[in-house]
């Protein structure tokens, strides 16, 4: 008969794992970056009324007024048009309802900032399109209004671990009952 550790290992290996990557936004050296083809931009978000001057670069912790700033890395982006769209996440880029669109425009200062008031919690996708000849698109999914912290970031992993432990406990309990009868 298999031991409990063996059963837990089998259960753990059998489940699918969620990807914990975050699309086009990533953290490198404490700076949020967004990549659109060969171009990079710094991405910073604020919720001044609720979070003060606290910065974020992935999920937006609360609903309400949000300020997002995109800063060009390098001078080349200052001469290229940049378009921004925020969509409700419908599973792909094109079918989501657009909640905000900033038309393509050059930003000679290299800095683009905008505000949007998120009226409710939900999952969204940001699309930043750079260029007028070949166009490069960065897609970054994010959530709004689900708070912040380790539980929010890793809740799917926690659920898998708890589910595995519960299944292991149930198997242990079942095998103990079979031995007694």
C-alpha positions as CSV (number, residue, x, y, z in Angstrom):
1,X,0.0,0.0,0.0
2,X,1.2,3.5,-0.7
3,X,2.1,5.7,2.2
4,X,0.5,9.1,2.8
5,X,3.6,11.0,1.5
6,X,3.4,9.1,-1.7
7,X,-0.3,9.8,-2.1
8,X,0.2,13.5,-1.5
9,X,3.0,13.5,-4.1
10,X,0.8,11.8,-6.7
11,X,-2.1,14.2,-6.0
12,X,0.2,17.3,-6.1
13,X,1.7,16.2,-9.5
14,X,-1.6,15.5,-11.0
15,X,-3.1,19.0,-10.8
16,X,-2.7,21.8,-13.3
17,X,-0.8,24.9,-12.1
18,X,-1.9,28.4,-12.8
19,X,0.6,30.7,-14.4
20,X,1.6,33.5,-12.1
21,X,3.1,35.6,-14.8
22,X,1.6,39.0,-15.3
23,X,1.7,39.7,-19.0
24,X,3.6,42.7,-20.3
25,X,4.3,44.3,-16.9
26,X,7.1,43.1,-14.7
27,X,9.3,44.1,-11.8
28,X,13.1,44.5,-12.4
29,X,15.3,46.2,-9.9
30,X,12.2,47.7,-8.1
31,X,11.0,49.5,-11.2
32,X,7.8,48.6,-13.0
33,X,8.4,48.1,-16.7
34,X,6.2,47.6,-19.7
35,X,7.6,46.2,-23.0
36,X,6.1,46.9,-26.4
37,X,8.3,45.2,-29.0
38,X,11.8,46.7,-28.7
39,X,10.6,49.6,-26.6
40,X,10.3,49.9,-22.8
41,X,8.2,52.2,-20.6
42,X,8.1,52.7,-16.8
43,X,4.6,52.0,-15.5
44,X,3.4,53.6,-12.2
45,X,-0.1,53.8,-10.8
46,X,-1.5,55.8,-7.9
47,X,-4.7,56.1,-6.0
48,X,-4.1,59.5,-4.2
49,X,-7.5,59.6,-2.4
50,X,-7.2,56.1,-1.0
51,X,-3.5,55.1,-1.0
52,X,-1.8,58.5,-0.7
53,X,1.5,58.5,-2.6
54,X,1.9,54.7,-2.5
55,X,2.9,53.4,-6.0
56,X,1.7,50.2,-7.6
57,X,2.5,48.6,-10.9
58,X,0.3,45.5,-11.2
59,X,-3.1,45.0,-9.7
60,X,-5.0,48.1,-8.6
61,X,-5.9,47.6,-4.9
62,X,-9.2,49.6,-4.7
63,X,-12.0,50.9,-6.9
64,X,-12.1,54.7,-7.5
65,X,-10.0,57.4,-9.1
66,X,-6.7,56.0,-10.4
67,X,-3.8,57.9,-11.9
68,X,-1.5,56.0,-14.3
69,X,1.8,57.3,-15.6
70,X,3.8,55.8,-18.4
71,X,7.4,57.1,-18.9
72,X,9.4,56.3,-22.0
73,X,12.7,54.6,-21.6
74,X,15.0,56.1,-24.2
75,X,14.4,59.1,-26.6
76,X,13.1,57.1,-29.5
77,X,9.6,56.7,-28.0
78,X,9.3,60.5,-27.8
79,X,8.9,60.6,-31.6
80,X,6.5,57.7,-31.9
81,X,2.7,57.7,-31.4
82,X,1.5,55.9,-28.3
83,X,-2.1,54.7,-27.9
84,X,-3.6,53.4,-24.6
85,X,-6.8,51.3,-24.2
86,X,-8.3,49.8,-21.1
87,X,-10.7,46.9,-21.7
88,X,-12.8,44.7,-19.5
89,X,-11.2,41.3,-19.6
90,X,-13.3,39.1,-21.8
91,X,-10.7,36.4,-22.3
92,X,-9.0,38.0,-25.4
93,X,-7.8,41.4,-26.6
94,X,-10.5,42.4,-29.0
95,X,-13.8,41.4,-27.4
96,X,-13.5,43.3,-24.2
97,X,-15.6,46.4,-23.6
98,X,-13.3,49.5,-23.9
99,X,-13.6,51.6,-20.8
100,X,-10.9,54.1,-21.8
101,X,-9.2,54.9,-25.1
102,X,-6.4,57.5,-25.5
103,X,-5.9,58.0,-29.2
104,X,-2.4,57.7,-30.7
105,X,-0.3,60.8,-30.1
106,X,3.4,61.7,-29.7
107,X,4.6,62.6,-26.3
108,X,7.7,64.8,-26.7
109,X,8.4,64.8,-23.0
110,X,8.3,61.0,-22.9
111,X,5.7,61.0,-20.2
112,X,2.0,60.1,-20.6
113,X,-0.4,60.2,-17.7
114,X,-4.1,59.7,-17.5
115,X,-6.8,59.2,-14.9
116,X,-9.7,56.8,-14.8
117,X,-12.3,56.2,-12.1
118,X,-13.0,52.4,-11.8
119,X,-16.6,52.3,-10.6
120,X,-16.5,48.6,-9.6
121,X,-14.2,45.6,-9.0
122,X,-13.2,43.5,-12.0
123,X,-10.6,42.1,-14.3
124,X,-9.2,44.4,-17.0
125,X,-6.6,44.4,-19.8
126,X,-4.4,47.3,-20.7
127,X,-3.2,47.6,-24.2
128,X,-0.4,50.1,-25.1
129,X,0.3,50.4,-28.8
130,X,3.6,52.0,-30.0
131,X,4.6,53.1,-33.5
132,X,3.1,54.3,-36.7
133,X,4.8,51.9,-39.2
134,X,5.2,48.6,-37.5
135,X,3.0,48.7,-34.4
136,X,4.0,47.0,-31.2
137,X,1.4,46.1,-28.6
138,X,2.0,45.4,-24.9
139,X,-0.9,43.5,-23.3
140,X,-1.1,43.5,-19.5
141,X,-4.0,42.0,-17.5
142,X,-4.8,43.4,-14.1
143,X,-7.5,43.4,-11.5
144,X,-9.2,46.2,-9.7
145,X,-10.7,46.3,-6.2
146,X,-9.5,43.0,-4.9
147,X,-7.1,44.5,-2.3
148,X,-3.4,43.7,-2.2
149,X,-1.0,41.5,-0.3
150,X,0.2,37.9,-0.5
151,X,-3.3,36.3,-0.3
152,X,-4.5,38.2,-3.4
153,X,-1.4,37.5,-5.4
154,X,-1.2,33.8,-4.7
155,X,-4.8,32.8,-3.9
156,X,-4.9,30.2,-6.7
157,X,-1.7,28.5,-5.4
158,X,-3.1,28.6,-1.8
159,X,-6.3,27.0,-3.1
160,X,-4.3,24.2,-4.8
161,X,-2.2,23.5,-1.6
162,X,-5.3,23.5,0.6
163,X,-7.2,21.3,-1.8
164,X,-4.3,18.8,-1.9
165,X,-4.1,18.8,1.9
166,X,-7.8,18.2,2.1
167,X,-7.7,15.3,-0.4
168,X,-4.7,13.8,1.4
169,X,-6.6,14.0,4.7
170,X,-9.7,12.4,3.2
171,X,-7.6,9.6,1.7
172,X,-5.9,9.1,5.1
173,X,-9.3,9.0,6.9
174,X,-10.7,6.6,4.3
175,X,-7.7,4.2,4.5
176,X,-8.0,4.3,8.3
177,X,-11.7,3.3,8.2
178,X,-10.9,0.5,5.8
179,X,-8.2,-0.9,8.1
180,X,-10.6,-0.9,11.1
181,X,-13.4,-2.8,9.3
